[in-house]
Amino acid sequence: MLLAMVGMAVGTGNIWRFPRIAATNGGGSFLVAWVVFLLLWSIPLLILEFGMGKGTRLGPVGAFARTMGPKFGWMGAWVAWTATAIMFYYSVVMGWTIRFFWAAIVGEVPDMPPGSFWEGYASSNQAVLTHAIAMALGVFVVSKGVRGIETAARFLIPSLVVLVVVLALRAVTLPGAVDGLAFLFTPNWSDLASYDIWLQALTQNAWDTGAGWGLVLCYAIYMRQRSDTALNAFVIGFGNNAMSLLAGIMVLCTVFSVMPGAAAEITGAGNEGLTFIWVPQLFDTLPFGQFFLIIFFLALVFAAWSSLIAMIELASRVIMDLGVERNRAIAIVGVGGLLLGIPSALSMEVFGNQDFVWGVGLMLSGFFFAVAVLKYGVSKWRAEFINTGDSDIHIGAWWDWAIRLVVVQAVVLIVWWLWQVRGAGFQENWTPFATFNIGTVVFQWAVVIGVLIGINRFLVTRTLGAQGRR
């Protein structure tokens, strides 16, 4: 189960987003801020989710209702919805990795001119097909129950670690790779005066560790009562960030070795541009490059698959908590994920909009988690749900202040990201159907929150009633 939780945290964001964000935000300077927020955001929230899931044995709706009171179950439903909304397009991402893995095997990539294969594939019927394949693979594992998830984790995570380590070792042996290592691990302390670096580091922690998503809470339901909450949280947090570092070494050493003059252009090309356009070109310059390109995309498939499994399990858990039988709940999630992911598969504008709206929505999820514990009584909650008699690590009062700080961090992140997409006038700011602006976020959030508050009583009554009948 711990491997499954590590798999939940380690996803495509570690392998394709972290190297790009680190490279465009100062390299070693970014790492300093990134480690700080691992301790101030990710670890505190992971500890919280572990304790809440293990303590309540309920999914997000029931866990929030038990922690804050029945009127607040909708906050847990928001957490679950946000992770599920991400699932709708994350399966599309996994589909991309599957297609490029096959393309690397048969020699369709690298392509000339660079990006031609991506342009012909993205937003096409092929992307719908690979999205369907990804959903089917995720549903297949979850349908086997907890044992199926654990079995998949035993295979996927060690394999992923081996693949990324092989690629990182290959990268550091390249001529000039030392320049990439120096860039990644040498901070320029004056850069830390830039608030952008700190906010990007906080965002990366919020997006790639799984903290505040509700996924750890869901997996923690199945943990043994004697499992150490704090120890597991530290293992996941540091294990996840170790994979990010390996991915950063792999990508940046390769870039600085084979195309040092184009490092800024490559790392600034966006997640899709870096991964599906430039990476094949980079590996094409290396001895046995096609072999390593196949390994790279296979690692991406495994990373995406392990995270998608967690998202499907979370959505299914919420439906099961309402009293629906497990296989039927998984079928509902599978069909819903397939249908609601099609718009993102067919349109990069829809994909980008959903990624932005619900990516920022994760900050609100983290805010809700922290508020729930603060309402319960943060010191009381720590004593009852974290520092149990089975804990090997005693969590002190620092955690209480970290949870209070999470509230501040979440508000700052939400405001900052909305400020980034502000327009020049009212229409540019508030048109609800634009791809990136304040209006599209506010509109979609308002609709979802309104619906969840409206059905709160139904959700909480069914969830707590179903648990009583078990």
Order of alpha helices (4+ residues) and beta strands (2+ residues): alpha-alpha-alpha-alpha-alpha-alpha-alpha-alpha-alpha-alpha-alpha-alpha-alpha-alpha-alpha-alpha-alpha-alpha-alpha-alpha-alpha-alpha-alpha-alpha
